[in-house]
Amino acid sequence: MKKLTVISGKGGTGKTTVTANLAALAQDLVLADCDVDAPNLHLLMNPEVEEQEDYRGAKLAVKDDSKCIDCGKCYELCEFNAVTPDYEINDIKCEGCGLCVAQCPTDALTLEKQVTGDLFYSKSAVGPMVHAKLKIGAENSGKLVSEVKENAEQLAKEEGKDLVLVDGSPGIGCPVIASLNGVDGALIVTEPTQSGLADLKRVLEVVDHFSLPAMVAINKHDLNQNLSQEIKEFCQEKDVKLVGEIPFSTTIVEAMRQGELVMDYAADSEAAEAIEEIWGKVKKEL
């Protein structure tokens, strides 16, 4: 079983669109949407949710009023101003550090796990899909990403699938790091803009840190040929495999409007053929 994570240094490069169409080509796989802060792979795959469960990823201090003697020690100790003057816990400010719990003389405070997201197990046209959504304002998105990825890998083992295809988050933060952990390669989708090139350089540093094989695909490459050439030269200089270029195409936009993937909507289009070529090269690299 191989594991591939598709990432981008910034949002808006077409990472999820590329991931969905690669999934249509790969078939025998499990999909994992690890962009838990703003998931949208399900909009393209239109999966049927078969199971949903609460995700508990953060701990908050909870007070038992029957044990509290209003000594004020928690108020004095809290560095996050999460305890009010009348010794109530502010859930928004509480960081779950546990100091108040450890120092409470009457054991009136405990740390309890809170529901911070929803985890979904779904069935898509190309295979099983594991995805999640972090609740508004909730933290620890990296932990939820790890949960999604681990569950997808376990599902792939149980069902004998050959590939786990991960749609990662944009950027270089904790969710991206969690989505790269333990995979066999990273496909970076970039675009021919100054910010696209700058963020490609940043995300490549993260991939290099994990000593992972990196592949690059340039989306909408023909919108700025000069910058596309600059990206290609950078990849050559850094010995990074360029697996393909996708032209800007209104066909992709039209397919999305119709709720379809371009591989199904217009398989003979230039964009679809470019994505198919990318998948062929990615398979060889894996």
C-alpha positions in Angstrom: 0.0 0.0 0.0 1.3 3.4 -1.0 0.4 6.8 0.6 0.5 10.0 -1.3 -0.3 13.5 0.1 -1.3 16.3 -2.3 -0.4 19.7 -0.8 0.2 23.3 -1.9 2.1 26.2 -0.4 -1.0 28.4 -0.6 -4.7 28.2 -1.1 -6.4 28.5 -4.5 -3.9 26.6 -6.6 -6.4 23.9 -7.5 -5.0 21.2 -5.2 -8.3 19.7 -4.3 -9.5 19.7 -7.9 -6.3 17.8 -8.9 -6.7 15.4 -6.0 -10.2 14.5 -7.0 -9.4 13.9 -10.6 -6.3 11.8 -9.6 -8.7 9.7 -7.5 -10.9 9.1 -10.5 -7.9 7.8 -12.3 -6.4 5.7 -9.5 -9.7 3.9 -8.5 -8.5 1.2 -6.0 -7.9 3.6 -3.1 -9.1 5.2 0.1 -9.5 9.0 0.0 -8.6 11.1 3.0 -9.5 14.8 3.2 -7.0 16.2 5.7 -7.9 19.9 5.2 -10.0 19.7 8.3 -10.2 23.5 8.9 -11.9 24.1 5.5 -12.7 20.7 3.9 -14.1 20.8 0.4 -13.1 17.5 -1.3 -16.6 16.2 -0.5 -18.0 18.9 -2.8 -16.3 17.3 -5.7 -16.6 13.6 -4.7 -20.2 13.9 -3.5 -19.8 10.9 -1.1 -22.5 9.2 0.8 -21.9 9.5 4.6 -22.2 6.0 6.2 -21.0 6.8 9.7 -20.4 10.0 11.7 -18.8 10.4 15.1 -17.7 13.2 17.4 -14.1 14.0 17.6 -12.8 14.9 21.1 -9.4 16.6 20.7 -9.1 19.2 23.4 -9.3 19.2 27.1 -10.9 21.9 29.2 -11.1 22.5 32.9 -14.5 21.7 34.4 -15.6 22.7 37.9 -17.7 20.7 40.3 -19.6 23.3 42.2 -20.4 20.9 45.1 -16.6 20.6 45.8 -15.6 24.2 45.3 -14.8 26.2 48.4 -14.2 29.5 46.6 -10.6 29.7 47.7 -9.6 31.6 44.6 -6.4 29.6 43.9 -7.4 28.8 40.3 -8.0 32.5 39.7 -4.6 33.4 41.0 -2.8 30.7 39.1 -4.4 30.9 35.6 -2.0 32.6 33.1 -4.7 32.7 30.5 -7.3 34.7 32.4 -9.7 31.7 31.9 -11.0 31.9 35.5 -13.5 34.7 36.2 -13.5 36.7 39.5 -16.4 34.5 40.7 -14.3 31.4 39.9 -16.1 30.2 36.8 -14.2 28.7 33.9 -14.3 30.6 30.6 -14.3 27.8 28.0 -13.0 30.1 25.2 -9.9 31.2 27.1 -9.1 27.9 28.8 -6.0 26.2 27.2 -6.4 22.9 29.1 -3.0 23.2 30.7 -4.2 21.5 33.9 -2.4 23.8 36.4 -5.6 24.7 38.2 -6.6 21.0 38.3 -3.3 20.0 39.8 -3.4 22.8 42.5 -7.1 22.7 43.5 -7.1 21.7 47.2 -10.6 20.1 47.0 -10.3 18.3 43.6 -13.2 20.5 42.4 -11.6 20.8 39.0 -11.0 18.1 36.3 -9.8 18.1 32.8 -12.4 16.7 30.4 -12.2 16.1 26.6 -14.4 18.3 24.6 -16.1 17.7 21.2 -14.0 19.8 18.8 -15.0 18.3 15.4 -16.9 15.7 13.4 -15.4 12.7 11.8 -17.1 11.1 8.7 -16.7 7.7 7.0 -18.2 7.9 3.6 -18.6 6.0 0.3 -17.6 7.8 -2.9 -17.8 6.7 -6.5 -14.0 5.8 -6.5 -13.9 4.1 -3.0 -14.1 4.8 0.7 -13.5 8.3 2.0 -12.5 9.5 5.4 -13.0 13.2 6.1 -13.6 15.6 9.0 -14.5 19.1 10.0 -13.1 21.0 12.9 -15.6 23.1 14.8 -15.4 26.8 14.6 -12.8 28.2 16.9 -11.5 24.8 17.9 -7.8 24.0 18.1 -5.6 20.9 17.6 -6.4 20.6 13.9 -3.1 18.6 13.6 -4.5 15.9 15.9 -7.7 15.6 13.9 -5.6 15.4 10.6 -3.7 12.5 12.2 -6.9 10.8 13.2 -8.3 11.1 9.6 -5.1 9.8 8.1 -4.6 6.9 10.5 -8.3 5.8 10.0 -7.9 6.0 6.2 -4.7 3.8 6.4 -6.4 1.3 8.6 -9.4 1.1 6.3 -7.1 0.6 3.3 -5.4 -2.3 5.1 -8.8 -3.9 6.0 -10.1 -3.6 2.4 -6.9 -4.4 0.6 -6.6 -1.1 -1.2 -3.4 -0.2 -3.0 -3.4 3.6 -2.3 -4.3 6.1 0.3 -4.7 9.5 -1.4 -4.5 12.4 1.0 -5.8 15.9 0.3 -3.7 18.1 2.6 -4.1 21.6 3.8 -2.5 24.6 2.1 0.4 26.3 3.8 3.1 24.9 6.0 1.5 24.6 9.4 0.7 21.8 11.8 -2.1 20.2 9.6 0.3 20.0 6.7 3.0 18.4 8.8 0.5 15.9 10.2 -0.7 15.0 6.7 2.9 14.3 5.5 3.8 12.1 8.4 4.6 8.5 7.2 3.6 8.9 3.6 5.6 7.7 0.6 5.6 11.0 -1.4 4.2 14.5 -1.7 2.7 16.0 -4.8 2.8 19.8 -4.6 0.4 21.7 -6.8 1.5 25.2 -7.5 0.6 28.1 -9.9 2.6 30.6 -12.0 2.4 33.5 -9.6 5.0 35.2 -7.4 3.2 34.0 -4.3 2.8 30.5 -5.8 6.6 30.3 -6.4 7.4 31.7 -3.0 5.1 29.3 -1.2 6.4 26.4 -3.3 9.8 27.1 -1.9 8.5 27.1 1.6 6.6 23.9 1.4 9.5 22.1 -0.3 11.5 22.9 2.8 8.9 21.1 4.9 8.9 18.1 2.6 12.7 18.0 2.6 12.7 18.0 6.4 10.8 14.7 6.3 13.1 13.4 3.6 10.1 12.7 1.4 10.2 12.4 -2.4 8.7 15.6 -3.8 6.8 16.0 -7.1 5.5 19.3 -8.5 2.6 20.0 -10.9 2.0 23.5 -12.3 -1.7 24.3 -12.6 -2.9 27.0 -15.0 0.7 27.0 -16.3 -0.2 29.0 -19.5 -1.5 32.1 -17.6 2.1 33.2 -17.0 4.7 31.4 -19.2 7.6 33.3 -17.7 6.8 32.3 -14.1 6.1 28.8 -15.2 9.5 28.7 -16.7 11.0 30.1 -13.5 9.3 27.3 -11.5 10.6 24.7 -13.9 14.1 26.1 -13.6 13.8 26.1 -9.8 12.7 22.5 -9.7 15.6 21.5 -12.0 18.0 23.4 -9.7 16.7 21.7 -6.6 16.4 18.3 -8.3 12.7 18.1 -7.8 10.6 16.0 -10.2 8.2 18.1 -12.3 5.4 15.7 -13.2 3.3 17.9 -15.4 1.6 21.1 -16.3 -2.1 21.7 -16.5 -3.4 24.4 -18.8 -6.0 26.9 -17.7 -9.3 25.5 -18.8 -12.9 26.7 -18.7 -13.8 23.0 -19.2 -12.7 22.3 -15.6 -14.9 25.2 -14.4 -17.9 23.9 -16.3 -17.4 20.4 -15.1 -17.4 21.7 -11.5 -20.5 23.7 -12.1 -22.2 20.5 -13.3 -21.0 18.7 -10.2 -18.6 16.4 -12.2 -14.9 15.8 -12.4 -13.2 16.8 -15.7 -12.0 13.2 -16.1 -15.6 12.2 -16.4 -17.1 15.3 -18.0 -14.5 15.8 -20.8 -11.9 13.0 -20.7 -10.6 14.0 -24.1 -10.0 17.7 -23.1 -6.5 19.1 -22.9 -6.8 19.5 -19.1 -7.9 16.0 -18.6 -5.1 14.6 -20.7 -2.6 16.7 -18.7 -3.9 15.3 -15.4 -3.8 11.8 -16.8 -0.1 12.3 -17.7 0.6 13.6 -14.2 -1.0 10.5 -12.7 1.1 8.2 -14.9 4.3 9.9 -13.7 3.2 10.0 -10.1 2.6 6.2 -10.2 6.1 5.6 -11.5 7.6 7.7 -8.8 5.6 5.9 -6.1 
